[in-house]
């Protein structure tokens, strides 16, 4: 508990989550509890409402999901080792696509900064491509990937086979597409949004273009860049899961697809839970990294808010 008797900010969400899990376990998916409630209402009013618990095929109880995560079932499709093997595949594809997608976006935004005709020509194209649903272009990406994998030159090279002959290429490419466009827009905007007075000061001091970029433009763009990183950190996990759902034989998306086909709902929900935990962890890591890299950003935002509030009151 913080000074002054205030509870931490995470306490209320944690309490709400615990309440929902208990409600789910004890009521929503518990037929015994629901039937006892029907019997109690009938004794009190003479009318049986006939409520039914949500069937396990739709919403299995949390205890069953946790059991599937911790205990190996007879078919060996469960337990810590099984889920870790698939989660590791999803995590690797998401992390690789996150790094590559954001790196390409930063390079492109920097190029647009210094080559304005290229920005005017390609930025509208990039925004138009961003509006295309990922599900619509995924079949095309899959066809391209299998076409490349069948080329004799690719099959003769172990390195190229390792890239295009597995599902890692398509998963990474989908994550790169997801991460690329938000970061491109934010970084391009951040590099351009420098204060004219600060830019004029550096020009007066005869700073080089490289010094202006690193001393002024990059620090100015970092808050917007981290805003994009926070979004893409969790979206990259979603992209990897979607890619595994469509074309993969490993990963949490594959587990969800197989569990759905085999009506193994606890495994499906366990994989969904792990994917959510990975996405939330990635978001928190990026948020912590932003606080470490930009410790001054919160104070600047608060000061600017206070100044704007004072100006509006005046």
N, C-alpha and C positions, 0 to 999 in steps of 0.2 A: 504494500500500500504506500502510495506517495505521501509526501508531506502535505499536511492540511486535510488528511482524511479522504483524498480523492483516490479512486480505484484506477489501476492501470487501464489503458485503452483497450488492451486485448481481453480484459476480463469479461465484458459483456458479450462479445462474440463467442468466447469459449463457453460461457454459461448457456447461451442460446443453443449452441451446437450440442452440448451435453443434454439439454432438455429434449431436443428433437430426436437424438439417438435413443434416449430412454423411452420417449413416446413411440418411436418406431418399434423398438424391441418389445415393449410391454403391452402395447395396444394395437397399433396399426397392423402388424404382421403376426399377432398372437391370437389365434382363434379361441383359446380357452378364456382369455380375458373378455373378448367380445361376447362370447356366449354367456358368460357370467353376468355381463352387463345387460344382455337381453332378458335373462331370467330375473334379474333384480327389477328392471322396469316392469316386467309382467306381473311380478308380485305386488308392486306398488300401485299399478294402474290397471291391471288386467289386460293390457295390450302389449304384445310382443313386437318390438320394432323390426326384428329380423335382420339386424346388421350382420355383416360377414367381414371377417378380416381379409386384408389384401392377400391373395394367394401367393405362396412362395415362388411360383413361376414368374410372377411379376415383381415382387419386392421381398426377397428373402430377409430373414432377420439378421441384424448386425452380428449376433453371436455366431451364426452360420458362416458369415463372410470372414470373420476373424479366424474361425476354425479352419477354413479352407486356406487361409494365408499361413497358418502355423503348423497344420497337420497334413501329412502326405496322404491323399486318398488312395484307394486300391488301384485306380488307373494311373497313378503317379502324376496326374495333372493338377498339382497343388503343392503346398508347402513352401518354405523359404527358398530352397535352392531353385525350384521351378520358376517362381515368380521373379527371383533375382536375375536369373538368366535372361528372361524376356525384358525385364525392366532395364537391364544393362544395355541391351540392344537399342531400346527406345531412347535411353538417356544419351548414348553415344551419337546417334543420328541427330537428335535435337541439339546437342551441344556443338557438333560439327557444323550443322546448318546455321545455327545462331551466329557462330564466329564468322563463317564465310559470308553469310548474307549481310551482316552489319559491316564487315570489312569492305565488301564491294560497294555498299551504299555510301560509306564515308569517302571512298576513293572517287566514286561518281560525283558526289556532292562537291568535293574539292575541285574536280575537273570542271564542273558547271560554273563554279565561282570564277574561274580564270578564263574560261572559254565560253563567253556568253552566247555566241551563235549556236553552239552545241546544246546549251541549256534550252534555248528557245525552240530548237528542233526536236529534242528528245524528251523534255519534261512532259509535254502533253501526251506523248506516246506512252511514257511510263505510267501516268495517271490513268490512261485508258486501259492499259493492260491490268492495272490494279483492280479495276472494276469488274473484270471477268471472274466469275466464281471459280474457285479452285477445283471443284468437282468437275467442271466443264472441261478444263484443260488437262486433268490427270490422265484420262484415257489416251490423249495425244502424247503425253510424256511417256506413258508406258509403251506405246507403240514405237516411239523413237528409241527408247532404251533397249527393247528387244531387237530392233533392227540393227542397232550398233553392236549389240552382243553377238549377233550372228555373222558379223563381218569376219572374213578369214584373218585379217591383220589383228583383230582383237582376240580371236581365239588362239592365235599363235603367241600372244604376249601374256605371260602370267600377270604382269602388272595391270594391263588393260582388262584382263578377265576378272581380276579382283575388284576392279572398279565397276565395270558395266555388266559383268556376269552375275552379280549378286544384287540384292534389293537395296543395298546401301546407297547406290547412286541415285535412285529415284526418291528414296526417303530424304536424302540430303538436299536434293534439288527442290523438292516441295517445301522444305523448311527454309531454304535460301529465298525462295520466292515470297514466302510469308514474311520473312524478316526484312527483306530488301526495301520494299516500298515505304513502309512507315518511317524507317530510319533515314532513307533518302530525303523525304520531304522535310522531316524535322531538322536534319543536319544542314540541308541547303538553306532552310529558313534561318537557322541559328548563325551560320557563317555570314549571312547578309545583314543580320540585325545588330550590328555594332553601333555604338554611339558615334555620331559624326564628330563630336568634339574630341573623343579619344583617338579616332582615326586621324584627325587633323594634327593632333599632338605628336603622334608617331611619325607622321610625314614631316613635321617640322624638325623632329630630331633625326631625320634622315634614316629612319629604320628601313631595312630591306623588306622586300615582299615576304620573304621567309619569316622574318622577325614579326611582321604584322600578323602573319597567319598564326604563329605559335603563341605570341604574347597577347594578342587581342581577340582574334577570330575564334580560335579554339576554346579559350575560357568562356567566351560569350555563347558558343554553341553547345557547350557541355550540358547545361540543364535540359535543353530540348533533346539532346542526344540521349540522355539517360531516361527521359520520359518515354522515348521510343524503345529503349532497351528494356524497360520494365514491361512494356506491352509485348514485345517480341519474345521475351524470355519465357513467358507462359504460352504464348501462341506457338512457339517452336515445338513444344511438347504436343500440342494439339495437332500440328501438321504432321509430326512423326507418327502419331497414332493413326491418323487418317490414311497416311501412306501405307502403313502396315496393314490396315484393314483392307485396302484395295489390292495390294500386291506384296505379300511377304509371307515367310514361313517362320518368322520369329518376331518377338516384340509384343508389347502390351496390346496393340491394335489387333494383332493376329490372335492373341488369347481371347479378346473380346469377341471376335468373329467366330472362332471355333466354339467358344462356350455358348454363344447364342444359337449356333446351329445344332449343338448337342444338348440344348436346354439345360446347361449347367450354370444356372443363374448365380450361385455363390462365386464361382470362378470369374464370371463376367463382372460382377460388382467389385470383386477384389482387384481385378486389373484396372477398373475405372478408378477405384480408390487410390491405387498406387500412382496412376497417371496424374490424378489431381494433386497428390502429395508432392510429386516431382515438379509440377507446374508452380505450385505455391512456394516450394523451396527455391526454385529458380528466381521467382519474383523477389523473395526476401533477400536472396544473395545479391541481386542487382541493386536493390534498395539500400542494403548495407554498404555496398561498394560506392554508391553515390554519396552516402554520408561521409565515407572516408575520403573520397576524392574531392568532394565539394562541401566541406564543413561550413563554408560561409553562405551557402545558398539559402538556407532556412532563415538566417538572420536578415539577408537582403530582402527576401519576400516579406517578412514581417515588417521591416522598416518601410518598405514601399507601401504596404497596406496601411500602416499607421499614417504615413504622410498623405496618402490619398484620402484617408478618412478625415484627417484634420482639414484638408483643403475643401472637402465637400461640406463640412460643418461651417467653415468660414463663409 
